[in-house]
Amino acid sequence: MYRLYDVGYTIALDRAATLLGDLGHGRVLPRRGDARAIEIRNPPLFAALGSRELHIGGAVYTALLSAHLFDFGVCSLRLQITALDSLTWPEFSAFGVAMSGMDVSAAQFDTELSALLKQIGPAIERQTVAPLTEDYVVYRIDRLISADASRTVSEQFPNETLAPLLFGDQRPLAASTLRELMPHRFSYYDDDLSVLTWENALVVEPREHDLDVEFVLEFANAQLLELRLYDLQLGAELPALYDRVDSLRARRPLRLSRAFREVLAGLQTHVADVTETVERVENALKVTNDVYLARVYAAALELFREQAWRRGIDRKLTILRETYSMLNGEALAARAELLELSIVVLIMAELVLSLSKFL
């Protein structure tokens, strides 16, 4: 179970590693051979935060808590809960549904986050926890015992079998609905499978230490959180800006030019901050070849509609830039008007002085 937070403008990961001490376990990168096609400018920092007890379905489970810190200001908290061995598929589905629906409240995650931020606070620039979060669940199967070993894992898990786990719906779904809800299925070998949905994913991977699919899904969620956050901030910025401009226009021209300069400086700084952060987020992970992990990552971006969020941000930034140009034009006009008024006053003063010599 993942919950991702935006905790500041940037995180100095080397400084955070020093502050974490023994809790820090270095930077994280994909390990597969085809991971060479993925370039990560500043890999996230992993921190092991210990174990916690959780109650699920009347049983007590030990969950491992960890965190990934991303340099663009995101902290991803992860609870890893291990199911009992040798479960049937219906039993595993029931466990998964119970896990995703258990009452791990926002307050509990917030408490864990607060404790972590106290430790790494000096490494965070402009520290503040944003109101938006992202939640995601990954169901992981390391070992599959099948009565028919001749079939691939993908063949053993048709969409209708996965629906109760991934959607919590016990009623049979129509074939057309299943195709729409689960269009992203990937297999690299016959014994692995990754199925992505908006809220969760199933990963069947017999190589226990291969967590690369989970890594790229978490990275995509971190990028989604940042895009959603800046889209929200820009959406709130526009009405506030319009209100401020209206109040400024009601002032006298003498004060208008100076007031506009303050608004223009703040607007220019905000646009630059958003543009820089969004570019840093989007360039944090680059794909250089169409390999398995790259396809999983691209599918996650498509599923999370990150391009739609980016287009919304670009549209709002365009409006802010146009507003900047408009306000700059008004400020120039106000200064020109003041200059003309000053010239008229000087001419009048000179005329008065000239007339006073003849009186």
N, C-alpha and C positions, 0 to 999 in steps of 0.2 A: 504494500500500500504506500503510495507516494502522496505527499502534500508539499506543494512548492510555494514559496513565498518570495516576494521582492523585498529585500531588506535594506537597499541603499543604491546609490549611484554606481559604485564599483566596489569590488572586494580585492584587496591586495593579497593574493593567495599565498605568496611566500611569507608575508607577515602573519597571515592567519595560521599557517602551518607551525610557525614558531610559537604562537600563542596557544595552540592546541596541545603542544607537547606530545605526550605518548598517545593521545587520542587521534592525532593525525597519522594517516597511512599513505601519504604521498599522492601524486597525481594519477588520474585514471585515464586509460586509453583503451580502445578496442584491441583485442588480442589476435583475432583471426588473421590468416594470411591475406585475405582480400581487404583487410582493414587499411592496407596501405593506400587504398583509393580514397580514404577519408582523411582530410587534413584538419586538425584542431589547433588553432593558434595558441590557445592558453588552456590546457586540459584542466578539468575541474579537480578540486581537492577533496579527497575522501576522509571522513572522520567517523570512527566507530564510537558510538555513544552508550554502549552497554545493552543490557537486556531489560525487558519489561514483562510483567504478567498480564495476560488478557483473558477474559472469560468469553468463550464462544460456545453457544449451544449447551450450556451447563458444564462444560469442561474448561480446565485452565491450561492455557498455552503460553509458552515462553516465546516472546517476540524479540528479535534483535533490532535495535534502533541504530540507524546510521544517517549520515548526511553527506550530500555532495554540495560543494560551494563553487559557484560559477563566477568568473571574474566580472560579468556584467550585472552583478548585484542580486543573483538568485540563490536562495538556499533551498535545497530539496531534502526534506526529511523522509526517510523510508523505514517502514516497519516490515520485517520479514518474519512470516509465521509459517512454521513447518507443520504440514498435515501428518496424520498417522500413516504408517506404511500399509501397503497392500489394500488400499481402498478400491472398491469397484467404481466404475465411472459415475453412476448415480450418486454414490456416497461422496465422491470427490466434488461433484457438482453442488451437492447440498452444502458441503463444507465451504466451498468457495462463495456461494450465495450468502451463507451465514457470516463469513468473514467480511465481505464487502458491505453487508448491512449492519455490522455490529456498531455499537455506540462508542466509537472513538471520536469524542467530541472535538470541536474546534478548540475548546478551552484546553484540552489535554495537549494537543499539538502546539498550541500557543505557549503553554508552560515550558514544553521542551525547547521551543525556539528561543524563548526569553533566556533560559539558562545558557544556551549556546551563544547567543548574542552578547551576553555579559562577558564571555570569555574572549570572543574575537572582535569585540566592538572597535578597538583601536585600528583594526585593519579595514574597516568599512568607511567609505567616503559618503558623507551626507546620509548617515544612518537614519532610516525611518521604515517601518513596516507598512507596506501598502495594504489597502483593504481587500484587494483581489487575491485569490489563491487558485491553484490548479490541483485537482485530485485525479489520480489515475491508479488503476489496479492491474497487476500482472499476475496471472495464474501460471505457475511454472510446474512442469512435469519433468523430472530427471530420469525416471525409469518407467517403461511401459511393458506390462506383461500381457501378451495377446494370445488368444487361442488360435489365431490365424496369422502366423509370422510371415506368410507369403505376401501379404498386403503391406503397402507402404503406410506410414503413419497418416499421411494425408487421406488415403483411402479409408482408413479406419475411423476418421473423424469427419464425416459429412456435416454440412451446415446444420441440418436438423438435430444432430446429436449435440452440437455445441450451444444451441440456442438457450437451453435451460441455465447453463452456466454464465454465458456472456450477457444475457438479457434478463435472467431471472423469470422467464415466462415459461410456465409449465404446459400451457396449451400449444398444440402444434401450430407453427406459423406457415403461412403460404409460401410456396417455392419462390414466387416473385419477391416477396418480402425478405426472405432469407438472402436472396442474391443482392438486394439493395443494402441490407444491413451488414453483410459480410462480403464485400467485394475484394478485400485485401487478404489473400492467403499466399504464404510463401513457404517453399521448401528448398533447401540446398542439397540435403542428402535424403535418402529414403526414410531415415529414422528421425527426422526433425520436421517441425511445423511451426509456423508463426501465423496467428490470425489476429488482425487488428480491428478494433471498433473504437468509437468515439470515447467511451469511458473506461475501457479495459482491453486486455489482450490475453491470448493464450499462447504460451511458448512451450513447445515440447522439444527438449534439448538434452540428449543423454550425456553430453560432455559437461560434467557438473560445474566446472569452473568457467565455462563459456557463457558470459553474461553480456555479450555484445549487443544482442537484440534489445535487452532491457536498457542498455546504455544509450542507444540511439533514440529509443522511445522517450526516455527521461530528458534527453537533450532537446528533443522536439517539443516536449511539454514546457521546458524552461523558456524556449524561444516564444512559444505561444503565450505564456504568461506575460512576457515583456511587451509583446505586440498588443495584447488586450489592455494592459495597463496604460500604455501610452495613447492608445485610441480613446480610452476613457478620460484621461487627463486632457487631451486635446479637445474632446467633446465638451468638457466642462469649461475649458479655457475660452472658447469662442463666445458664448453668451456673456461671460464675465468681462471679456474685452469690449464687446459692444456696449455694455452698460457703462463701463468706465469712459469710453470715448464719448458717449452721449453726455455724460456729466461734465467732461472737459469742454465740449463745444458750448456749454451754457456759460462758460467763464468769459471774461473780457479778453480781447485779443492779446493784450499785453502779457497776460498770464498763460495764454493758450500755447504759445511757442515753447515756453519752458516746460510746461506740463507734458506736451507731446514728446519732447525729447526724452523725458523719463519713461513714458510708455514705450517709445520706440526702442530704447536701450533694453528694457525688460523683455520686450517681444523678440528682439533679435537674439538675445541670450537664450530664451526658451526654445526658439526654433533650432538654434545651433545645438543645444543639449539633446533635444529629441532626435534630430537628424543623426548626430554622432552616436547616440546609444543604439538606435535602430540599426544603423549600419554595422556597429560592433556586434550586435546580437546576430544579425543575419550572416556575418562573415566569420562567426565563431567556429562554425563547422562547414567545411566545403567538401563537395564530392567531386572527384576527378575522373571517375570511371563508373560505368553501370554494372556494379557487382551486387551480390546478395544484400549486404548491409546497406548499400546505397539505395537499393530499391525499397527496402523496409523503411529507411529514413524518408525517402521521397513520398512513399505512401502515407506515412504518418503526417507529413506536412500537408498533403492533399486532404487527408481525413480531417485534420484540425482546421482546415480552411485558412491557413496562414497567409496565403496570397490575398484572400479577401480582406483580412485584417490589415495587411500591408497597404492595399489599395485605399482602404479607409483612412489610414494614417497619412498617406501621400495626399489624399484629397483635402484633408484638414490642414496639412502643412501648406498646401497651395493657397488655401483661403487665408491662412495667417500671413503668408508672404505677400499676397495681394493686398491684405489689410495694411501691412507694413508700408507698401508702396503708396497706398492711398493716404495714410496718416503722414508719411514723409512729405507728400505733395502738399497736404494741408499745412504742415508745419512750415514748409518753404514759403507758401502763400502768405501765412501769417507774418513771417519775418519780413517778406517783401512789403506787406502792408504797413508794418511798423516802420520800415525804412522810409517808405514814401511819406508817412505821417511825420517822421523826424525831419525830412527835407522840407516839407511844407512849414513846419514850426520854425525851422532855421531861417527860411526865406521871410516869414512873417516877422521874426525877431529883427532881421536885418532891415526890413522896411521900417519897422517902428523906430529903430535906432537912427536910421537916415532921416526920417521925418522929424525926430526930436531935435536934430541939429538946426533945423530951420525955424523952430519955435522958440 
